Each structure stands twice: as structure tokens, then as C-alpha cells.
Amino acid sequence: MCGIFGSFTNGRPLNLALCYKQTDTLVHRGPDSAGYFWACSNSGKYSLHSPAVRSNEFLQETGNIFLGHRRLAVLDLSTQAAQPMSDPGNRYWIVFNGEIYNCAEIRRDLESQGVLFRTHHSDTEVLLMAYVRWGENCLDRLRGMFAFAVLDLREKRLFLARDRLGKKPLYYRATTDGLTFASELKAILADPGVPRRLEPAALAQYLAYGYIPAPGTIYRGIAKLPPAHFAHVSLDNPHEMIIQRYWDLPGTDHRSLSLDWQEEFGEVLAEAVRLRMISDVPLGAFASGGIDSTLIIRQMRQFSPGPVRTFAIGFPEAESSELPWARQVAQRYGTEHHEEVVSPDALALLPRLVRHFDEPFGDSSALPALVVSEMARRQVTVALSGDGGDELLAGYTRYRYAQQLHQLFGVLPDSLRPLALQALGRFWPRSWRGKGIVSRIGLSPQNPYRALMARDNSLALLHADLRQQVGTNGKVHGFFERHWEQGPQEYLRRLQYVDFHTYLSEDILVKADRASMAAALELRSPLLDHKVVELAARLPRSLMFRRHEQKILFKQILLPDFGPEFVSRRKTGFQMPLRIWFKKNLGQVITDRLLDQSGPLTGLCDPTAVAALAGRFFKGQQDLSEELWRLLVLSEWVAQVHTRNDF
């Protein structure tokens, strides 16, 4: 795992000292070593060097192309595998963040075609030579997580690509005279010449969803390459960027139900786990005590020569902690188990957390994710997780509520829908914001699910000036509705499709990458292997969702090991007990940070709306703890990122 950076202009010399600095803002992603490459597209002169030979001589050069890399050595630890890396003819140069799990298979294919390799088993070299041989079509062969750039010095072109589901990030800023790209936004912002103009619609999206969806960012003029996309960029005309999708979730394949799905799925998942256990450094697993991580640990045990190292966290509040279940998993599979309890004092990590995410990010589970990543990094360099299981097998409770609404809408005339929704709202649990959700549900089929995923009061929370710039809700929710329209006809599949393209890629995987990379930990997700995902798309509904039972296939696999009490218990999730903490421990924090008329939210949020929201929460009228957390994070982001230059 690594951090990558690159910049080029169509002639103007780059500030190499600044490029070094921008690369080194990513040191947490790659603390083991660094590499730098610069070139002049007109003269053909270039240099590849490490920090040890950085000198004033290099700083006086006039290159207009730069590639930088920060390395976390996981596979092929030799210096031969260092980056930036070139092909034997020095025409193609690559910087790469991620892992190609089937690199041995691809290498054999290339060797059979006469390709020679200089490294022992570097996946970077395999990826580079795959691109040299097959061009953009190499992406179809890759099984892994990745964001990479390949520079073609002869053709003066740059190729950028990102993995299918968005596990690895890639930001870029394109102007009329150049382009800059990086693994994280902070590397681009480290250039004092980059303006920080807030995008009001992105701010509203953050308040509504807790994240800012690709290709947008919090700043105008800076974008994210979406998952499953690649881009071609001309060094002479960088603003003429060609971006194209290369993969999408497959449609449902109605195969024979007599097929032994459990056996087939088990084989594909076992292969995904085996490939992700290939490492030249110690590895372990996150053990939440939930179904998904338990399934991964079960598979790891089959391939591990010794006890699997597992890592779990919990909370002092018993109802929010899954540590007892994680201990059961550790005992059943004989793991070397480590655990830690997260208390309200962990809020002291918020400034650091915000700096690592660069953009406002409102998923409160990011904080415990950082804690468990740091705990794991003290023992291992690589960890496997159960991310993706709920999207694969329709495990979220909200799918049940959405299905109920869909069925209700199917039989009721338009005039009766509001009354029926109000009746439902009275009985929905507090955690699903039943008292407020009714007012946000529209009468079109997609809006009930959107109301479960978004807070439509986001525009009301914005300062009047920003609210006017955003205009209608279309700018806030348009991305969600586009994915809804593109999804399959079958309702449950459509919910999963939307989640894969929104919540999974923009929330879950962003959290996984930033929290783990903040600790220099490589996190791997076997359930999100694209072959596993494609197989899950063909599973019959009866193995995913039946009445009040969800993730049925996973539970069938685990039932012999644990019994019904373990596999059929109520889903808890990986969330901090915010409602309890805010009321018992952190109420003053909310008052000090959010209700200060001259605080960081000044000019961004409407103080009257913020005060009203906090009032409803503290009076017990509505559970708005997640909304308050998002405002708290936004306040900290203004202080730690938006108004600071010392990255």
C-alpha cells in the first residue's frame, strides 16, 4: 500500500521543491521509503532518485513532469520493487497504490508471451508490463484494489485508473496548462497556489449523506476519479481529459436453484481470502464479532500455518459492544486475540481523524476504525476485514423497511400514502429516525429509500447565502437518483445496486482506506473481490432475504460452528453510542463547538437551524445524534483543514 502523487504542465517548469513536499504529505500511507521522478517533455531529459540524493542541483532543473511515491512495503520488499518504476526502455513510468492479488497468474501469462521481468515478484512491475502489453484492457484482468498512473513519455500521455469498487482513492485537478493527481486531497492542497473555493452543493451533500460523492469534492476545481473508471490525458492538452467506465455490477442471472450455492460461494470466497493472505509481512484480521468478519476469519484459519491474529474494539456501554461475540469467535477458531475499549475520551482523536480525511466525512464509525487500525498496526502490517457483506447479501435492516414501503406504495392510491406513512412512522424504532422520516418521504418510488439514507434538512442547515447558491434539492440528491434509475428492475437488487455505487464506495470504503492508512495499515476486503461480487449478484433471493432473516447464505455457513443464538442475533453495527455520549459526557462539547456564534461554522451554517436541531435532541424529541456528529466534524474540518496550510 502506498501514496502516489504526480504533476505535469504543458511547458511551464514545475517547482520541484514543492512537488517533493506534496509527495511527502502522504508519508503516513508509505512510511518505508520514497521515490521521485522528473522529466522534461521537450528535451527528453529525466531523473529518478530517492530522498537521499535530493539536492540543490535537482531543484535547479526545469522539468515539467513529476511523479512521486511513498511506499509501504508489503510484497517484494527489495529496492528493485521501488517506485516510480519504468519498463526496460524507460518509455513508460508507473506510480501505483494498492495490491494486485492475481499478479502471479498475470505474470505467467506475460512470460509466456516473451515478457522479461527484473523483479522477483513485484506486483507493480506486473501491472506496468500488463499495461504495456494490453493497454487499458489490462484492467479486465486485474483482481485487486488499485489506483495508478502510467506516463508514456513518447506519446506524451498519462493514463489514470481506479479499481472497480473504489477501495483506493484518486484525486485530481486539471487546468488549461496542467494536471495534478494524488492519493489524497492534502497533497493537492499543499500547493499554496490552489484556490480553496467551497462547493456549496458538496457541503449540502455532506450534511445530507455524511459524504461527498465522486466525482465531486468539497472544493471547486478538484475532482475524484470515480470507481471503475479510467482516464486518458494528453500532456499537451490536459483539460481535454477522456474518462470512461470499464466495469459495472452484472445483472441478475436466473440460474438453476438446484445448484449448490453454498459450495460454489465457499470456493470463490476461499480463493479470495487465500489471495489476500499472500504477504511478505505479518497479517491479521478485524474481528467485530459480526457475521461478515467471522466468515473471513473462518476462511483464514484454513490457510494460516499458525493462529490468526484478530483485533476487536468495543464500548463501555454493553448494548453497543460486540466484544463478547468477538471473544466467542476467537475461542472457536483459536485466534491470537487482541481487544480494546473505546470511551468518550476518544473524541480527542477527532482533530487527527479530520486531517486524515481531508474532506468532511460524517460516518462516526471512522473514529473506532482508526482506533482498531492503530491497535492492529502494533502487531501486523496487513489486516483482512469483512467489509461488503451487508451490500452483498442485503444485510442492512433498512432493506426491510424499504421493502415494506415499496409494497405499501404498490397497493395504496396516492391520496392515502401520506396517512399510511405517518402511521408507520409512529412505530419505526428511534434509531431509524421515525419521527422525522415521514416528512422526508416523497411519493415517488425512489424517495422512501433515499429518506432512509439521507437527511433532507441539509439545505435548511446551510447559511442563507450558500443555500441560495445550491438552489434546489436536485443538486444535492441528483447523484443518488441517477444510480436509482440505472439499477435493476427487481426492487431488492436495485437497493443493493444503489448502495454499491453510493454508500459502499463513498462511505464504507473511504472510511476503510483513510482510517487504515492513517495507521500505515494495509486493509484487504475479500468479500469485495469482484469475482465474489459477481457471483453474489446471481444468488437467488432466498439465500439473501426471507421475511425477518437476512444474509441467509452466510448464516448457513456459520451455523455449524456457532449455533442459532450467534448467527440469528439482532444486528448491532459498528457505530459509537453517540446518543448516550452526547447526553451524558459530551453535551458541553456540542454547546461550545456548534452554538458559538463566532465559531468555525460561521458563514457555513444557519445558527438558528443548528440551535433548533440541538434543542430537539437534548429535549429528547428526536434522535439527531448523527446530524450533530456531522456538524461537529464540519466544525473541526474548518479548523484543521480548510483554514490551515501546514500539511
Long-range contacts (C-beta under 8 A, 24 or more apart in sequence): 1-29, 1-30, 1-72, 1-74, 1-97, 1-98, 1-99, 1-517, 1-522, 2-29, 2-30, 2-69, 2-70, 2-71, 2-72, 2-83, 2-95, 2-96, 2-97, 2-98, 2-183, 3-27, 3-28, 3-29, 3-30, 3-69, 3-70, 3-97, 3-182, 3-183, 3-184, 3-187, 3-517, 4-67, 4-68, 4-69, 4-70, 4-83, 4-95, 4-96, 4-97, 4-147, 4-148, 4-149, 4-181, 4-182, 4-183, 5-66, 5-67, 5-68, 5-69, 5-95, 5-180, 5-181, 5-182, 5-183, 5-187, 6-66, 6-67, 6-68, 6-95, 6-149, 6-151, 6-158, 6-180, 6-181, 6-182, 7-65, 7-66, 7-178, 7-179, 7-180, 7-181, 8-41, 8-64, 8-65, 8-66, 8-158, 8-178, 8-179, 8-235, 8-238, 9-64, 9-177, 9-178, 10-64, 10-177, 10-178, 10-235, 10-236, 10-237, 10-238, 11-41, 11-42, 11-64, 11-177, 12-64, 12-177, 12-178, 13-62, 13-63, 13-64, 14-38, 14-63, 14-64, 14-65, 14-66, 16-58, 16-59, 16-61, 16-63, 16-66, 17-59, 18-190, 18-191, 19-66, 19-68, 20-51, 20-54, 20-68, 21-190, 22-68, 22-180, 22-182, 22-187, 22-188, 22-190, 22-191, 23-68, 23-69, 23-70, 23-187, 24-68, 24-70, 25-184, 25-186, 25-187, 25-190, 25-647, 26-70, 26-182, 26-183, 26-184, 26-186, 26-187, 27-70, 28-356, 28-517, 28-518, 28-519, 28-520, 29-70, 29-72, 29-97, 29-183, 29-184, 29-517, 29-520, 30-69, 30-70, 30-71, 30-72, 30-520, 31-70, 31-72, 31-520, 32-71, 32-72, 32-73, 33-70, 33-71, 33-73, 33-79, 33-82, 34-68, 34-69, 34-70, 34-71, 35-68, 35-69, 35-71, 35-82, 35-83, 35-84, 36-66, 36-67, 36-68, 36-69, 36-84, 37-65, 37-66, 37-67, 37-68, 37-84, 37-93, 38-63, 38-65, 38-66, 38-67, 39-63, 39-64, 39-65, 39-153, 40-64, 40-65, 41-65, 41-153, 41-156, 41-235, 44-153, 46-90, 46-153, 48-84, 48-86, 50-82, 65-151, 65-153, 65-235, 67-93, 67-95, 67-149, 67-151, 68-95, 69-95, 72-381, 72-520, 72-522, 73-280, 73-281, 74-99, 74-279, 74-280, 74-281, 74-381, 74-382, 74-522, 75-99, 75-121, 75-122, 75-123, 75-278, 75-279, 75-280, 76-119, 76-120, 76-121, 76-122, 76-123, 76-280, 77-280, 77-281, 78-119, 78-120, 78-122, 80-118, 80-119, 80-120, 80-122, 81-119, 81-120, 81-122, 81-124, 81-125, 83-124, 85-122, 85-124, 85-125, 85-128, 86-128, 87-128, 87-129, 87-132, 88-116, 88-118, 90-153, 91-152, 91-153, 91-154, 92-128, 92-131, 92-132, 92-150, 92-151, 92-152, 92-153, 93-150, 93-151, 93-153, 94-124, 94-127, 94-128, 94-131, 94-148, 94-149, 94-150, 94-151, 95-148, 95-149, 96-124, 96-127, 96-128, 96-146, 96-147, 96-148, 96-149, 97-146, 97-147, 97-148, 97-168, 97-183, 98-144, 98-145, 98-146, 98-147, 98-148, 98-163, 98-167, 98-168, 99-123, 99-144, 99-145, 99-146, 99-522, 99-524, 100-126, 100-127, 100-142, 100-143, 100-144, 100-146, 101-143, 101-144, 101-272, 101-275, 101-276, 101-278, 101-529, 102-141, 102-142, 102-143, 102-144, 102-275, 103-127, 103-144, 106-130, 106-141, 106-142, 109-141, 131-159, 136-161, 136-230, 136-232, 136-246, 139-230, 139-246, 139-247, 140-246, 140-247, 143-275, 143-529, 143-530, 143-531, 145-524, 145-525, 147-183, 147-225, 149-181, 156-234, 156-235, 156-236, 157-232, 157-233, 157-234, 157-235, 158-232, 158-233, 158-235, 159-230, 159-231, 159-232, 159-233, 160-225, 160-230, 160-231, 160-233, 161-225, 161-229, 161-230, 161-231, 161-246, 162-225, 162-226, 162-227, 162-228, 162-229, 162-230, 163-227, 163-228, 164-227, 164-228, 164-247, 164-530, 164-533, 165-227, 165-228, 165-388, 165-500, 165-504, 165-505, 165-509, 165-528, 165-530, 165-533, 166-214, 166-226, 166-227, 166-228, 166-504, 166-505, 166-506, 166-509, 166-510, 167-509, 167-512, 167-513, 167-525, 167-528, 168-513, 169-224, 169-510, 169-513, 170-224, 170-225, 171-217, 171-222, 171-223, 171-224, 171-225, 172-222, 172-223, 172-224, 172-225, 172-231, 173-221, 173-222, 173-223, 174-223, 174-233, 174-238, 174-239, 174-241, 175-221, 175-238, 175-239, 176-238, 176-239, 177-238, 178-238, 179-233, 179-238, 179-241, 184-358, 184-514, 185-217, 185-219, 185-222, 185-358, 185-359, 186-355, 186-358, 186-641, 186-647, 187-647, 188-222, 189-219, 189-358, 189-641, 189-647, 190-645, 190-647, 192-645, 194-221, 194-222, 195-219, 195-220, 195-221, 196-642, 197-221, 198-466, 198-604, 198-642, 200-462, 200-466, 200-467, 200-469, 200-470, 201-469, 201-470, 201-475, 201-476, 203-360, 203-462, 203-466, 203-604, 203-634, 204-458, 204-459, 204-462, 204-466, 204-470, 204-475, 204-476, 205-458, 205-476, 205-479, 206-359, 206-360, 206-361, 206-362, 206-458, 206-630, 206-634, 207-362, 207-455, 207-457, 207-458, 207-461, 207-462, 207-627, 207-630, 207-631, 207-634, 208-454, 208-455, 208-456, 208-458, 208-476, 208-477, 209-362, 209-453, 209-454, 209-455, 209-480, 209-502, 209-506, 209-507, 210-361, 210-362, 210-363, 210-507, 210-626, 210-630, 211-361, 211-362, 211-363, 211-506, 211-507, 211-510, 212-359, 212-360, 212-506, 213-479, 213-502, 213-506, 214-505, 214-506, 217-359, 218-359, 218-360, 227-505, 247-530, 249-497, 249-500, 249-533, 249-534, 249-537, 250-534, 250-537, 250-538, 251-488, 251-537, 252-488, 252-490, 252-493, 252-537, 252-538, 253-537, 253-538, 255-538, 257-540, 257-542, 261-539, 261-540, 261-543, 261-553, 262-553, 262-556, 262-557, 264-535, 265-532, 265-535, 265-536, 265-539, 265-553, 266-557, 268-529, 268-531, 268-532, 268-535, 269-295, 269-299, 269-526, 269-527, 269-529, 269-532, 270-299, 270-302, 271-531, 272-526, 272-527, 272-529, 272-531, 272-532, 273-299, 273-300, 273-303, 273-384, 273-526, 274-303, 275-529, 276-384, 276-524, 276-526, 276-529, 277-303, 277-304, 277-384, 279-381, 279-382, 281-380, 281-381, 281-382, 282-309, 282-379, 282-380, 282-381, 282-382, 283-309, 283-380, 283-381, 283-382, 283-383, 283-384, 284-308, 284-309, 284-310, 284-311, 284-376, 284-379, 284-380, 284-382, 284-383, 284-384, 285-309, 285-310, 285-311, 285-335, 285-383, 285-384, 285-385, 286-310, 286-311, 286-312, 286-372, 286-376, 286-383, 286-384, 286-385, 286-386, 286-523, 287-311, 287-312, 287-326, 287-329, 287-330, 287-335, 287-337, 288-312, 288-322, 288-326, 288-386, 288-574, 289-322, 289-323, 289-324, 289-325, 289-326, 289-327, 289-328, 289-329, 290-322, 290-325, 290-386, 290-389, 290-571, 290-572, 290-574, 291-386, 291-389, 291-395, 291-551, 291-554, 291-555, 291-558, 291-567, 292-386, 292-387, 292-388, 292-389, 292-390, 292-395, 292-527, 292-554, 293-329, 293-385, 293-386, 294-329, 294-386, 294-558, 294-562, 295-386, 295-389, 295-527, 295-554, 295-557, 295-558, 296-384, 296-385, 296-386, 296-526, 296-527, 297-329, 297-333, 297-335, 298-333, 298-557, 298-558, 298-561, 299-526, 300-384, 301-333, 301-334, 301-335, 307-334, 307-335, 307-336, 308-333, 308-335, 308-336, 309-335, 309-336, 309-338, 309-379, 309-380, 310-335, 310-336, 310-337, 310-338, 311-338, 311-339, 311-372, 311-375, 311-376, 311-379, 311-383, 312-337, 312-338, 312-339, 312-340, 312-372, 313-339, 313-340, 313-341, 313-342, 313-368, 313-371, 313-372, 313-375, 314-339, 314-340, 314-341, 314-342, 315-341, 315-342, 315-343, 315-576, 315-577, 316-341, 316-343, 317-577, 317-580, 319-577, 320-572, 320-575, 320-576, 320-577, 320-580, 322-572, 325-566, 325-569, 328-562, 328-566, 332-561, 332-562, 338-375, 338-376, 338-379, 340-371, 340-372, 340-375, 342-367, 342-368, 342-371, 342-576, 344-581, 344-584, 344-585, 344-586, 346-371, 347-581, 347-586, 347-589, 350-632, 350-633, 350-636, 351-636, 351-639, 351-640, 352-518, 353-515, 353-518, 354-633, 354-636, 354-637, 354-640, 354-641, 355-640, 355-641, 356-514, 356-515, 356-517, 356-518, 357-510, 357-514, 357-637, 358-641, 359-637, 360-630, 360-633, 360-634, 360-637, 361-510, 361-511, 361-514, 361-633, 362-626, 362-629, 362-630, 362-633, 362-634, 363-507, 363-511, 364-575, 364-576, 364-578, 364-626, 364-629, 365-511, 365-573, 365-574, 365-575, 365-576, 366-511, 366-514, 366-515, 367-576, 368-574, 368-576, 369-511, 369-512, 369-515, 369-516, 369-574, 370-515, 370-518, 370-519, 373-515, 373-516, 373-518, 373-519, 373-521, 373-523, 374-518, 374-519, 374-521, 376-519, 376-521, 377-519, 377-520, 377-521, 380-521, 381-520, 381-521, 381-522, 382-521, 382-522, 382-523, 382-524, 383-516, 383-521, 383-522, 383-523, 383-524, 384-523, 384-524, 384-525, 384-526, 385-512, 385-523, 385-524, 385-525, 386-525, 386-527, 387-508, 387-509, 387-512, 387-525, 387-527, 387-528, 388-504, 388-508, 388-525, 388-527, 388-528, 388-533, 389-527, 389-551, 389-554, 390-551, 391-496, 391-499, 391-500, 391-503, 391-504, 392-496, 392-527, 392-532, 392-533, 392-536, 393-536, 393-539, 393-543, 393-544, 393-545, 393-550, 393-551, 393-552, 393-553, 393-554, 394-492, 394-495, 394-496, 394-544, 394-545, 394-550, 394-551, 395-550, 395-551, 395-571, 396-499, 396-550, 397-432, 397-550, 397-571, 398-432, 398-449, 398-452, 398-453, 399-492, 399-495, 399-545, 399-550, 400-548, 400-550, 401-428, 401-432, 401-452, 402-448, 402-449, 402-452, 402-491, 402-495, 403-491, 403-492, 403-545, 405-441, 405-448, 405-449, 406-445, 406-448, 406-491, 409-443, 409-445, 409-448, 414-443, 417-443, 418-443, 430-623, 431-623, 433-622, 433-623, 433-624, 435-621, 435-622, 436-622, 436-624, 446-480, 446-481, 446-484, 446-485, 449-484, 449-495, 449-498, 450-477, 450-480, 450-481, 450-484, 453-480, 453-502, 453-503, 454-480, 455-626, 455-627, 457-609, 457-613, 457-627, 460-606, 460-609, 461-605, 461-606, 461-609, 461-610, 461-613, 461-631, 462-604, 462-605, 462-606, 463-603, 463-604, 463-605, 463-606, 464-606, 465-603, 466-604, 467-606, 492-541, 492-544, 492-545, 493-537, 500-533, 578-625, 578-626, 578-628, 578-629, 579-623, 579-625, 582-617, 582-625, 582-628, 583-618, 587-618, 589-632, 590-614, 590-628, 590-632, 593-632, 593-635, 593-636, 594-628, 594-631, 594-632, 594-635, 599-635, 600-634, 600-635, 600-636, 600-638, 600-639, 600-643, 601-631, 601-634, 601-635, 601-638, 604-634, 604-638, 605-631, 605-634
